[in-house]
Amino acid sequence: MVKEIRMGPNTEEHDFNFKLNHAKTFLSEGAKVKAYVFFKGRTIVFKDRGEILLLKFAQELEDYGSLEQMPKLEGKKMIMMINPKKK
């Protein structure tokens, strides 16, 4: 099962932590997490900001899961996959 978490390139700290807690729950239940940053309109110029956000996300989830795929840009989405850690 894959759970998706969507963020914008300008996601604030509180929203980030809220989504982080959801991701932790999903991973501890044994679901894969597909985290992505969605670029709307001109926000595509913040590609680096989106990548930093996803890498920070992956770093916070190190205890819960392992990175399957580094962030990569597909059209207007920058996608990253995280596998749950085996119990």
Helices and strands as residue ranges (DSSP letters): E 2-7, H 13-28, E 32-38, G 41-46, H 47-60, E 65-74, E 77-84
